């Protein structure tokens, strides 16, 4: 039996993060944008746009796509993959839902940044 060795920390609850919502949380100095896409499954990504260090929580989230406010870089909220530009990506954090609690582990994850 495999035991999960990551240190998960509670950051929110399902009651606080409704479907279609986003929130910024900080875990061990990692700025994270917590999203709950229309699929209903919470996801956690780096909270800073890889383009120019803009907090993603200041952008728009329509339940499917996360858009940075500064230059309209867009990301798929289920995968973190870049939509525009397609070569971009958000680093994703491990997430677990335990009852109503949303937990995140940050070990081994480093934010990604574009070379522009």
C-alpha positions as CSV (number, residue, x, y, z in Angstrom):
1,X,0.0,0.0,0.0
2,X,1.4,3.4,-1.1
3,X,1.3,6.0,1.6
4,X,1.1,9.7,0.5
5,X,4.3,11.4,1.8
6,X,3.4,14.9,0.7
7,X,2.5,17.5,3.4
8,X,-1.0,18.7,2.5
9,X,-2.3,21.8,4.2
10,X,-5.9,22.9,4.4
11,X,-6.4,26.1,2.4
12,X,-10.2,26.4,2.0
13,X,-13.5,24.5,2.0
14,X,-15.9,23.6,-0.7
15,X,-18.4,25.9,0.9
16,X,-16.0,28.8,0.5
17,X,-15.0,28.0,-3.1
18,X,-18.1,27.6,-5.2
19,X,-18.1,26.1,-8.7
20,X,-16.9,28.8,-11.1
21,X,-15.0,30.7,-8.3
22,X,-11.3,31.4,-7.8
23,X,-9.3,32.5,-4.8
24,X,-5.7,33.3,-4.0
25,X,-4.0,31.3,-1.2
26,X,-0.4,31.3,0.1
27,X,1.2,28.1,1.2
28,X,4.8,28.2,2.4
29,X,5.5,31.3,0.4
30,X,3.9,29.8,-2.8
31,X,1.3,32.2,-4.2
32,X,-1.5,29.9,-5.6
33,X,-4.7,30.5,-7.5
34,X,-7.3,28.0,-6.4
35,X,-10.0,27.5,-9.0
36,X,-13.1,25.4,-9.1
37,X,-14.0,24.8,-12.7
38,X,-17.5,23.9,-13.9
39,X,-16.4,20.3,-13.6
40,X,-16.7,20.9,-9.8
41,X,-13.2,19.5,-9.1
42,X,-10.9,22.1,-7.4
43,X,-7.5,22.7,-9.0
44,X,-4.5,24.6,-7.8
45,X,-2.0,26.5,-10.0
46,X,0.8,29.0,-9.6
47,X,-0.9,32.3,-8.7
48,X,1.4,34.5,-10.8
49,X,1.0,34.8,-14.6
50,X,4.1,33.3,-16.2
51,X,4.3,36.3,-18.6
52,X,5.0,39.3,-16.3
53,X,4.4,38.4,-12.7
54,X,0.7,39.6,-12.5
55,X,-1.5,38.0,-9.8
56,X,-3.9,35.7,-11.7
57,X,-6.6,36.3,-9.1
58,X,-6.9,39.8,-10.5
59,X,-7.9,38.4,-13.8
60,X,-11.1,36.7,-15.0
61,X,-12.4,33.2,-14.5
62,X,-15.5,32.0,-16.4
63,X,-15.6,28.5,-14.9
64,X,-13.4,27.1,-17.7
65,X,-10.8,29.6,-18.7
66,X,-8.5,31.7,-16.4
67,X,-7.4,35.0,-18.0
68,X,-4.6,37.3,-16.8
69,X,-5.8,40.9,-16.6
70,X,-2.6,42.5,-18.0
71,X,-2.1,40.9,-21.5
72,X,-5.0,38.5,-21.7
73,X,-2.9,35.3,-21.5
74,X,-5.4,32.5,-21.0
75,X,-5.2,29.1,-19.4
76,X,-7.4,26.0,-19.3
77,X,-8.6,25.8,-15.6
78,X,-8.7,22.0,-15.7
79,X,-5.2,21.4,-16.9
80,X,-3.2,24.7,-16.6
81,X,-2.3,24.5,-20.3
82,X,-2.0,27.7,-22.2
83,X,-4.7,28.6,-24.6
84,X,-3.2,31.9,-25.7
85,X,-0.3,31.6,-26.1
86,X,-0.6,27.8,-26.6
87,X,3.0,27.2,-25.6
88,X,2.5,28.6,-22.1
89,X,1.6,26.6,-19.0
90,X,0.9,27.0,-15.3
91,X,2.6,24.9,-12.7
92,X,0.1,22.7,-10.9
93,X,0.0,21.8,-7.2
94,X,-1.2,18.6,-5.8
95,X,-4.7,19.0,-4.3
96,X,-6.9,16.8,-2.2
97,X,-10.5,17.1,-1.0
98,X,-11.1,15.6,2.4
99,X,-14.8,15.9,3.3
100,X,-15.4,19.7,2.8
101,X,-11.7,20.7,3.2
102,X,-9.5,21.6,0.3
103,X,-5.8,20.7,0.9
104,X,-2.7,21.6,-1.2
105,X,0.8,20.3,-1.2
106,X,3.6,22.5,-2.6
107,X,6.6,20.2,-2.3
108,X,8.6,19.9,-5.5
109,X,6.6,22.5,-7.5
110,X,8.2,25.6,-9.0
111,X,6.3,28.3,-10.8
112,X,6.9,28.4,-14.6
113,X,7.9,31.7,-16.4
114,X,8.0,32.6,-20.0
115,X,11.1,33.7,-21.8
116,X,9.8,37.0,-23.0
